[in-house]
Amino acid sequence: MTDRSPTDPIELARSAVAAAPAGLLADLDGTLAPIVADPAAARLAERGDTALRALSAQLAVTGIVTGRAARDARAIVGVEEMLVVGNHGLEWLEGGSHEPVPAPGLEWIAPALESLVANVRSALDDPNVTIEQKGLSATVHYRMAADPAAARQRIMAATDELPAGIERREGRMSIELRPMGVGDKGTAVHQVVERHALRGLIVLGDDVTDLDMFRAASDLRASGRATTAILAVGSAGEVPASVIAGADAVLADPAAVVTLLEALVRN
C-alpha cells in the first residue's frame, strides 16, 4: 500500500516529471498494449508509439520493463530510442542498441528451462496453451485453454518440483518460470534511477510482477530520493486487487495510458 491518497493520475504524473531529471517506466502487456488471447498478436494502444517517442526526447529516460524478451518487446513498441528491460529485469536493451545485455552468470538457465518446459508440454498436451520461451525465462499462457482453471492446475502440478535456482511466479492467466534471486522489475527500477540520477519517476503496471516496481517506487519516495507516481492500469476484476491497492491512482486501460502520455507531452 502506498502512502499517498488516490487522486487524478495526470496531476500525479505531472508532479513526478516536474522533479527533473525525471523518467517513466512502464510494463508492456496490459499497460501499453491491450491484453490479447495470443501474446504474439500484441500491439501498442493507438498513438502509443508517437507519445512514447515524444517523451523519450523530453525525459531523462523512458523505458519498458517487461516480462517479454527485450528484442520482442522492442519490436512491439517500435521506438528504438527507448530503454527496454526484458525478462523481468534479467536483460537490458539500451536505447539505440540492438543487442541486449543479460545478467551475468545465467549460462545454465536455458538448458534447465528446456527440460522444464518439455515436462509442461507433456503434462498439458493442449495446443491452446502457449509457452513463450525467452532464453532467460519462460512463460506458460493458459488464457486460450478450453478450461483455463483446469489448465492452471495441470501447469502448477507439472512445475511443483522445480530445478534448483528456478522459481515460479503467477501472472494474469500465465505462469512464469525464471531464475531465482537474480533481479526483478523492482531492482531494475532502482538501477535506472541510479544510472540516470532521477529525481522524479512514473511507474505503470497491471500485474503482480509489477508490484516489484511499485514497491521500489514507494521506497524511493519514502526515503526522499525521488518524487514518484505509481499508476495501475485496469479495473478490478482480472487485474489483481493487490495491484490496484498498491497504486496511487488507476487508469482504465492502455488507451487511457496513451491519453496520460499525450498530456505529459503537452505539459
C-alpha positions in Angstrom: 0.0 0.0 0.0 1.4 3.4 -0.9 1.4 6.5 1.3 -0.4 8.9 -1.0 -4.2 9.3 -1.3 -5.6 8.4 -4.7 -6.1 11.5 -6.9 -6.0 12.5 -10.6 -3.4 10.3 -12.3 -2.4 13.0 -14.8 -1.7 15.5 -12.0 0.3 12.9 -10.1 2.3 12.2 -13.3 2.9 15.9 -13.9 4.1 16.3 -10.3 6.6 13.4 -10.8 8.1 14.6 -14.1 8.4 18.2 -12.7 11.1 16.8 -10.4 13.8 16.8 -13.0 15.6 14.8 -14.1 12.6 12.5 -14.4 11.8 9.3 -16.1 8.9 6.9 -17.0 9.0 3.1 -16.7 6.0 1.1 -17.9 5.1 -2.5 -18.2 4.0 -3.5 -21.8 1.2 -6.2 -21.9 -1.9 -4.9 -20.2 -0.4 -1.5 -19.7 0.8 0.0 -23.0 -0.7 -2.8 -25.1 -4.1 -4.4 -24.6 -4.1 -8.0 -23.4 -4.9 -10.3 -26.3 -5.5 -14.1 -26.4 -2.4 -14.7 -28.4 0.7 -12.9 -26.9 2.3 -12.8 -30.4 -0.5 -10.6 -31.6 0.0 -7.9 -29.0 0.2 -4.3 -30.3 0.6 -0.9 -28.6 -2.6 1.1 -28.0 -3.3 3.5 -30.8 -0.9 6.5 -30.9 1.2 5.0 -28.1 4.4 4.9 -30.2 4.1 8.6 -31.1 3.6 9.6 -27.5 6.5 7.4 -26.3 8.8 8.8 -28.9 8.0 12.3 -27.9 8.5 11.6 -24.2 11.8 9.9 -25.0 13.0 13.2 -26.3 11.6 15.1 -23.3 12.5 12.9 -20.2 15.9 11.7 -18.9 14.8 8.2 -19.6 11.7 6.5 -21.0 11.6 2.7 -20.6 9.7 -0.5 -20.9 10.1 -3.0 -18.0 8.5 -6.3 -19.1 8.5 -10.0 -18.8 9.0 -10.4 -22.5 12.4 -10.9 -24.1 13.9 -7.5 -24.7 14.1 -7.8 -28.5 10.4 -9.0 -28.7 9.3 -6.0 -26.6 11.3 -3.6 -28.8 9.6 -5.0 -31.9 6.2 -4.4 -30.4 6.9 -0.9 -29.2 8.8 0.2 -32.3 10.6 3.1 -30.6 14.3 2.4 -31.0 15.4 5.2 -28.6 13.7 3.7 -25.6 15.3 1.6 -23.0 13.9 -2.0 -22.7 14.5 -4.0 -19.6 13.3 -7.5 -20.5 12.7 -10.9 -18.8 11.6 -9.1 -15.6 14.9 -7.3 -15.2 17.3 -10.0 -16.4 18.4 -8.3 -19.7 18.9 -4.7 -20.8 18.5 -3.3 -24.3 19.6 0.3 -24.2 18.1 2.9 -26.5 19.7 2.8 -29.9 21.3 -0.6 -29.2 20.3 -3.8 -31.0 21.9 -6.3 -28.6 20.5 -7.0 -25.1 22.9 -7.4 -22.3 21.9 -10.3 -20.0 22.6 -10.5 -16.3 25.9 -12.4 -15.6 26.1 -16.0 -14.6 23.0 -17.3 -16.3 24.5 -19.6 -18.8 22.9 -22.6 -17.0 19.3 -21.4 -17.3 18.5 -22.2 -20.9 19.0 -26.0 -20.7 17.3 -26.1 -17.3 14.2 -24.3 -18.7 14.2 -26.5 -21.9 13.8 -29.6 -19.7 11.1 -28.0 -17.5 9.1 -26.7 -20.5 9.2 -30.2 -22.1 7.6 -31.6 -18.9 4.9 -28.9 -19.0 4.1 -29.6 -22.7 3.9 -33.3 -21.9 1.5 -32.8 -19.0 -0.8 -30.5 -20.9 -0.9 -31.7 -24.5 -3.1 -28.7 -25.2 -2.4 -26.7 -28.4 -4.3 -23.7 -26.9 -1.8 -23.3 -24.1 1.1 -21.2 -25.4 4.6 -21.5 -24.0 6.7 -18.4 -24.5 10.4 -19.3 -24.3 12.5 -16.2 -23.8 16.0 -17.6 -23.2 16.4 -16.4 -19.7 12.8 -17.3 -18.6 9.7 -19.0 -19.9 6.0 -18.1 -19.6 3.1 -20.5 -19.9 0.0 -18.7 -21.1 -3.3 -20.6 -20.5 -5.8 -17.8 -21.4 -6.9 -19.7 -24.6 -7.4 -23.1 -22.9 -10.9 -24.5 -23.2 -10.8 -24.8 -19.3 -8.3 -22.2 -18.0 -8.8 -23.3 -14.4 -8.0 -26.9 -15.2 -5.1 -25.9 -17.3 -3.7 -23.8 -14.5 -3.9 -26.8 -12.1 -2.0 -29.0 -14.6 0.7 -26.4 -15.1 1.1 -26.0 -11.3 1.3 -29.8 -10.8 3.9 -30.1 -13.6 6.0 -27.4 -12.0 5.7 -28.4 -8.4 9.2 -29.8 -8.3 11.4 -27.1 -9.8 15.2 -27.5 -10.5 17.4 -25.7 -8.1 17.6 -22.0 -8.8 14.3 -21.7 -10.7 11.2 -20.1 -9.2 7.6 -19.9 -10.3 5.5 -16.8 -10.3 1.9 -16.3 -11.4 0.6 -13.5 -13.6 -2.6 -12.7 -15.4 -3.6 -16.2 -16.8 0.0 -17.1 -17.0 2.8 -18.8 -15.0 6.4 -17.5 -15.2 9.4 -19.8 -14.8 12.6 -17.8 -14.1 16.0 -17.9 -12.3 15.7 -17.1 -8.6 17.3 -14.2 -6.8 18.9 -12.6 -9.9 16.8 -9.5 -10.2 13.3 -8.3 -10.9 11.3 -5.3 -12.0 12.0 -3.6 -8.7 15.7 -4.0 -8.9 15.5 -2.6 -12.4 13.7 0.5 -11.2 16.5 1.1 -8.6 19.2 0.7 -11.2 17.5 3.1 -13.7 17.1 5.7 -11.0 20.7 5.3 -10.0 22.1 5.4 -13.6 20.2 8.5 -14.6 20.2 10.3 -11.2 16.5 10.6 -11.4 14.6 12.9 -9.0 11.1 12.1 -10.5 9.6 8.8 -11.7 6.4 7.5 -13.1 5.8 3.7 -13.0 2.9 2.0 -14.7 1.8 -1.7 -14.4 -1.2 -4.0 -14.3 0.0 -7.4 -12.9 1.5 -8.9 -9.7 5.1 -8.8 -11.1 4.6 -5.0 -11.4 4.3 -4.8 -7.7 8.1 -5.1 -7.5 8.2 -1.8 -9.5 5.5 -0.3 -7.3 7.4 -1.2 -4.1 10.6 0.2 -5.4 9.0 3.5 -6.4 7.3 3.7 -3.0 10.6 3.1 -1.2 12.3 5.8 -3.3 9.5 8.2 -2.2 9.7 7.3 1.4 13.4 7.8 1.5 13.1 11.2 -0.1 15.2 10.0 -3.1 12.5 10.8 -5.7 9.0 12.1 -6.3 7.1 9.2 -7.7 3.7 8.4 -9.3 2.6 4.8 -9.1 -0.2 4.1 -11.6 -2.1 0.8 -12.0 -3.8 0.0 -15.3 -7.2 -1.8 -15.5 -10.3 -2.1 -13.4 -11.0 -4.5 -10.5 -11.7 -8.0 -11.8 -8.9 -9.5 -13.9 -6.3 -7.0 -12.6 -5.3 -8.3 -9.2 -6.6 -6.3 -6.2 -3.1 -6.1 -4.8 -2.0 -4.1 -7.9 -4.8 -1.6 -7.5 -4.2 -1.3 -3.8 -0.5 -0.7 -4.4 -1.0 2.2 -6.7 -1.6 5.9 -6.1 -4.3 6.0 -8.9 -5.8 3.8 -11.5 -6.1 4.2 -15.3 -8.9 2.3 -17.0 -6.9 0.7 -19.8 -4.0 1.1 -22.2 -5.9 3.8 -24.2 -6.1 5.9 -21.0 -2.4 5.4 -20.6 -1.8 6.9 -24.0 -4.0 9.9 -23.1 -1.9 10.4 -20.0 1.3 10.2 -22.0 0.0 12.7 -24.5 -0.9 15.1 -21.6 2.6 14.9 -20.4 4.0 15.7 -23.9 1.8 18.8 -23.9 2.8 19.8 -20.4 
